[in-house]
């Protein structure tokens, strides 16, 4: 897949995290700054009002307001308090709003400005206001001066708004510095998170993940095997279209989240999740279909996180096996004939070169008659081409091994049921003949004979294969059909008779073992022509 030329996932995640962090910090910074500004104004206003009320209640101020020259006494008091409290100004006026105390002496005797004194002088209220005074815009605390309940003056204490704004600006600078520091830490953290996220998805970019997901879905939906995946809890996470069809579910029905046991009661997926061991070529029944199943656990970092099962109808596999078996049978026949007749031709060539013409003619006549008799017998007794090809191939193979392969002249297999699966018969007869040939080859110095009799008279198909080998010991009878059990040396032994057993169970037949007329073993196979019992 061609890598798309775009911003990498790691860069995208880093920028997104940084952008989100910057947005949140800026919003929080604005909120905190606004809250701080409001809080500072409230505190400064309360402070100015408290100072004004303290001045208004001082006896010296009250007594001075009743004198002829109040400024002489009040001005020093107001200035002293101004320095101590840090206020920008403390202004005292009489009941007409004429200043009697002011930080600037030349403004004493003049009217107070700002237009916010009437509420105190007329209504007698104490309050905080913001107005433009003689010293500039300020936040003021105003309160009346009372004498026996009569308003005799006013006190105004103020802080310049530019001083308040300066404090707010200093706070904003600290907030911006903090935001910058957090952003640097966030950038480093975002880079670390982005790198780990990309590492967890194997360094694949989002566009590639999307393309791979589409490819995976297309592949899963087009393959002819049913596929089901489950998580560690046994809940279905994936099921392709073929799985839906084999489970008799609608293709668009969502199986995700359902428990696998409720969907497929005879599944062994829970056992695979517990054991962590794969299972291959297992046979189960889904609906009315025999299927071959493979189950594989999903293991991540030593932990089982799920399992995948693939299954296919056994009939489809058997159809492929049948075709392959036919090809193999024809190939064996041709190979045996080629090998055998090459030897015969060289022998005839040698006889001719030696001038033994009569012997050459006799050999040709003998081979032609013997082979023709077998072919004629098979054509007459076994019209089925698959079984005929099998027996002809075994005949030629026996010829190569110098084994007498005798097909009883009384044999008949013309009433072969059409619905019966031919590959099962090929498996049974072929493996029993091979087993008989192996048995007689162990007796090097004696006559080696394999005899086949078959009949379709009655309601059963009967095959009897006899050999002149060593026979089957009594202690071997119970285990001889088990997979892997064999009295022969070498690998891959003990498979043929196991396949015979499985095929007979499928066809509802059975096999008996006895002693043959040649001193070896005699296997008698009985297969009913009627409906198969283990479908």
Secondary structure, DSSP 8 states (H G I E B T S, - for coil): -----S--HHHHHHHHHHHHHHHHHHHHHHHHHHHHHHHHHHHHHHHHHHHHHHHHT-HHHHHHHTSS-HHHHHHHHHHHHHHHHT-SEEEEEETTSBEEE-SSGGGTTSB--SS--HHHHHH---EEEEEEETTEEEEEEEEEEEETTEEEEEEEEEEEHHHHHHHHHHHHHHHHHHHHHHHHHHHHHHHHHHHHHHHHTTT--HHHHHHHHHHHHHHHHHSSSEEEEEETTSBEEEE-HHHHHHTT--TT---TTSBHHHH-TT--HHHHHHH---EEEEEEEETTEEEEEEEEEEEETTEEEEEEEEEEEHHHHHHHHHHHHHHHHHHHHHHHHHHHHHHHHHHHHHHHHTT-HHHHHHHHHHHHHHHHHHHHHHHHH---HHHHHHHHHHHHHHHHTT-EEEE-TT-------TTS-HHHHHHHHHHHHHHHHHHHHT-TTS--EEEEEEE--SSEEEEEEEESS----GGGTTTTTSTT--SS-SSS-S-HHHHHHHHHHHHT-EEEEEE-TTSSEEEEEEEESS--S--
